Amino acid sequence: MLVEAREGVREVLARRWMVAGLVCDLVVNFALAILFVLPPAIVKAHYGGARDWGFLLTAGAIGGLAGSAVALRYKPGRPLLVTYITAFLIPLQLLAYVPPLPLVVLLFGSALLFWQISLGNAFWATMEQQHVPPDALARVDSLLWLGSLIVYPIGLAAAGPIASAI
């Protein structure tokens, strides 16, 4: 297992775009974790509570479906450039809650956020399949998911202290 993991790391390090993507994913997934901790409390305190949080998640689901539909048709020359420029929507969505913007703006932001995630994931998976040898694809993808999601629980744990400090 360790030999295969080492081979996967070698494959990742051989592609600068994968390393850059992984670094960006660390920031984005940290912010995404916080987005699922603090906003529900803000929505409860400033809006209609669970009902409005449900609206925000529904808007996100609609945005995700739209992002997937766009990914089927839109074929940019540099898909990862589009992916990572739009990835900054995730931390920006957090700023929309401080102080909370009107609910309609948050709904639009939620849709846009999940549009980006769906579009970006489709572009990333396509690039992996086109540029990673088939015999290394599973281990490379596993290592990248592990690397990019390792910060998620840290973000969940950090949300409270960050909110208190702010």
PyMOL commands that set and color helices and strands:
alter all, ss='L'
color gray80, all
select helices_A, chain A and resi 2-13+16-35+38-46+50-73+79-86+89-95+103-131+137-149+152-165
alter helices_A, ss='H'
color red, helices_A
deselect
rebuild
show_as cartoon
